[in-house]
């Protein structure tokens, strides 16, 4: 990991915002990894959703297609967990079992998201990340005898996420439904990251946390004696044999 104590103020800023690989065909900064690489993939997915919504009536029914309303939150959670780790300065690579993604996200959402989401960041995160991401099925919660469910939609970009009584469920008394507009979530997360960047550019404390976290991602992990080591040996042996065969053919 990088020794922050030995870095000047300029070196810290450059680590985050200067081109890290200027000789690369498509050079990016470390912060670009969030704004351009990760969000670039999310935008490609959003473009696909919008194209589907515009042409779904003319597309063949086989194979079946979905609206991306559940898959898109998974990408959003990936981005949210990453930027929250950089904001807090803690990662699983650096902190092991002490790493707490839920607390990182709670702090980031409260600080940078608009009011609707700051009222229940833990239900939002648990319902999306631990529900959709791990089981591809929304979570349900019960409190005070009332059921709280989560749903995700993409049909109307202008529609806001909302809380309402869940009229479609008749067998449960006054269930509550939190409906998230997945496309709205993309915009909100992007805007929250922009607000984070503004603070990051000015705050050395936030820069220190970013560097501690990001540098832990850049570490090379030794897997000697690890269950993966046998697979690594096979990869190296396979490459060595193929190089030997190519050399033999050339001679």
C-alpha positions in Angstrom: 0.0 0.0 0.0 1.0 3.6 -0.5 2.7 5.4 2.5 0.4 8.4 2.8 2.7 10.0 5.5 5.5 10.3 2.8 3.2 12.0 0.2 3.0 15.7 -0.4 -0.4 17.5 -0.8 0.2 17.6 -4.6 1.2 13.9 -4.7 -2.0 13.0 -3.0 -4.1 15.0 -5.4 -2.2 13.6 -8.4 -2.7 10.1 -7.1 -6.4 10.6 -7.4 -6.9 13.0 -10.2 -3.8 12.8 -12.5 -3.4 10.2 -15.2 -2.1 7.1 -13.6 -1.1 5.4 -16.9 -0.3 8.2 -19.3 1.2 5.8 -21.9 -2.0 3.7 -22.0 -4.0 4.0 -25.3 -7.0 5.3 -23.1 -5.4 6.9 -20.1 -7.6 7.5 -17.1 -7.2 8.8 -13.6 -8.1 6.7 -10.5 -11.2 8.7 -10.0 -12.1 8.1 -13.6 -12.4 4.4 -12.7 -15.7 5.4 -11.0 -16.8 8.3 -13.3 -15.9 6.8 -16.7 -15.2 3.1 -16.5 -17.8 1.9 -14.0 -20.4 4.5 -15.0 -19.6 4.0 -18.6 -20.7 0.4 -18.2 -23.8 1.4 -16.3 -24.7 4.0 -19.1 -24.3 1.3 -21.8 -26.8 -0.9 -19.8 -29.1 2.1 -19.5 -28.9 2.7 -23.2 -29.9 -0.9 -23.8 -32.9 -0.5 -21.4 -34.1 2.6 -23.1 -33.7 1.0 -26.5 -35.7 -2.0 -25.3 -38.5 0.2 -23.8 -38.7 2.1 -27.2 -39.0 -1.1 -29.2 -40.3 -3.8 -26.9 -43.6 -4.1 -28.9 -41.7 -5.0 -32.1 -39.1 -7.4 -30.6 -39.6 -11.1 -30.9 -41.0 -12.8 -27.7 -38.5 -15.6 -27.8 -36.1 -15.4 -26.0 -38.0 -13.5 -23.3 -36.6 -10.1 -22.4 -36.8 -8.2 -19.2 -36.7 -4.4 -18.6 -33.5 -4.5 -16.6 -35.3 -3.1 -13.6 -33.7 -5.7 -11.3 -30.3 -6.1 -13.0 -29.6 -2.3 -13.1 -29.8 -2.0 -9.3 -27.1 -4.6 -9.0 -24.7 -2.4 -11.1 -25.8 0.6 -8.9 -24.9 -1.3 -5.8 -21.5 -2.2 -7.2 -20.8 1.5 -7.8 -22.3 2.5 -4.4 -20.2 0.0 -2.5 -17.0 1.1 -4.3 -17.4 4.8 -3.8 -18.5 4.3 -0.2 -15.4 2.3 0.5 -13.2 5.1 -1.0 -15.2 7.7 1.0 -14.7 5.8 4.3 -11.1 4.6 3.6 -12.0 1.0 4.4 -12.0 -2.1 2.1 -12.2 -5.8 2.6 -8.6 -6.2 1.2 -7.3 -3.8 3.9 -9.5 -4.3 6.8 -10.6 -8.0 6.5 -13.5 -8.9 8.7 -13.6 -5.4 10.2 -14.8 -4.1 6.8 -18.4 -3.0 7.0 -20.0 -2.2 3.6 -23.4 -1.5 5.2 -22.0 1.2 7.5 -19.9 2.7 4.7 -23.0 3.0 2.5 -25.1 4.4 5.3 -22.7 7.2 5.9 -22.3 7.9 2.1 -26.1 7.9 1.4 -26.8 10.2 4.4 -24.1 12.7 3.3 -24.6 12.8 -0.4 -28.1 11.4 -1.4 -31.3 13.4 -1.5 -33.8 13.2 1.4 -36.0 10.4 0.3 -33.1 7.9 0.5 -31.5 9.3 3.6 -34.6 8.3 5.6 -34.0 4.6 5.2 -30.5 3.9 3.9 -30.2 0.5 5.7 -33.5 -0.9 4.3 -32.5 0.4 0.9 -29.1 -1.2 1.0 -30.1 -4.5 2.6 -33.1 -4.8 0.3 -31.1 -4.1 -2.9 -27.7 -5.5 -2.2 -28.5 -8.5 0.0 -31.8 -9.1 -1.8 -31.5 -8.4 -5.5 -27.7 -8.9 -5.8 -27.4 -12.2 -3.9 -30.8 -13.8 -4.8 -32.2 -11.7 -7.6 -35.4 -11.4 -5.5 -36.6 -8.4 -3.6 -36.5 -8.6 0.2 -39.5 -8.2 2.5 -39.3 -6.7 6.0 -41.8 -6.8 8.9 -42.1 -4.2 11.6 -44.9 -3.7 14.1 -47.0 -6.3 12.3 -46.7 -4.5 9.0 -45.0 -5.8 5.9 -42.6 -3.6 3.9 -41.7 -4.7 0.4 -39.4 -3.3 -2.3 -40.0 -3.1 -6.0 -38.0 -1.6 -9.0 -39.4 -0.1 -12.2 -38.0 1.5 -15.3 -41.1 2.2 -17.4 -41.3 6.0 -16.7 -38.0 7.9 -16.3 -39.9 10.9 -14.9 -41.6 8.9 -12.2 -40.0 9.3 -8.7 -39.3 6.6 -6.3 -42.1 6.5 -3.7 -43.7 4.9 -0.7 -47.4 3.8 -0.9 -49.8 1.2 0.4 -49.4 -2.0 -1.5 -52.9 -2.4 -2.8 -52.1 -5.3 -5.1 -51.5 -7.6 -2.1 -54.9 -8.5 -0.6 -53.9 -11.3 1.8 -51.7 -8.9 4.0 -53.3 -6.1 6.0 -52.0 -2.7 4.8 -48.7 -3.8 3.4 -46.3 -1.0 2.4 -44.4 -0.9 -0.8 -41.2 1.2 -1.5 -41.0 1.6 -5.3 -37.6 2.5 -6.7 -37.2 4.0 -10.2 -34.0 2.2 -11.3 -33.3 4.9 -13.9 -33.7 7.6 -11.3 -31.3 5.7 -9.0 -28.6 6.0 -11.7 -29.0 9.8 -11.9 -29.0 10.2 -8.1 -25.9 8.1 -7.6 -24.1 10.0 -10.4 -25.0 13.3 -8.8 -23.9 12.1 -5.4 -20.5 11.0 -6.7 -20.1 14.5 -8.3 -20.8 16.1 -4.9 -18.3 13.7 -3.3 -15.7 14.7 -5.9 -16.1 18.4 -5.1 -15.4 17.7 -1.4 -12.6 15.2 -2.2 -10.8 17.9 -4.3 -10.7 20.2 -1.3 -10.3 17.8 1.7 -7.0 16.2 2.5 -8.8 13.9 5.0 -11.0 12.5 2.3 -8.0 12.2 0.0 -6.2 10.2 2.6 -9.1 7.8 2.9 -9.4 7.5 -0.8 -5.7 6.6 -1.2 -5.8 4.1 1.6 -8.7 2.3 0.1 -7.8 2.5 -3.6 -4.2 1.5 -3.0 -5.4 -1.7 -1.3 -7.3 -2.6 -4.5 -4.0 -2.3 -6.4 -2.1 -4.7 -4.2 -1.0 -8.0 -5.8 -2.3 -10.9 -3.7 0.1 -13.8 -3.0 -1.7 -17.2 -3.3 1.1 -19.5 -2.4 -0.4 -22.3 -0.3 -3.9 -21.0 -1.1 -6.5 -23.3 -2.6 -6.1 -21.2 -5.8 -2.4 -22.1 -6.0 -3.0 -25.4 -7.9 -5.0 -23.6 -10.5 -2.3 -20.9 -10.8 0.3 -23.7 -11.4 -1.9 -25.2 -14.2 -2.2 -21.8 -15.8 1.6 -21.2 -15.7 2.3 -24.8 -17.0 -0.2 -24.4 -19.8 1.4 -21.2 -21.0 4.9 -22.6 -20.7 3.8 -25.7 -22.9 2.2 -23.5 -25.5 5.2 -21.2 -25.7 7.4 -24.3 -26.1 5.2 -25.7 -28.9 5.2 -22.3 -30.7 9.0 -22.1 -30.5 9.3 -25.7 -31.8 7.1 -24.8 -34.8 9.1 -21.7 -35.6 12.4 -23.7 -35.6 
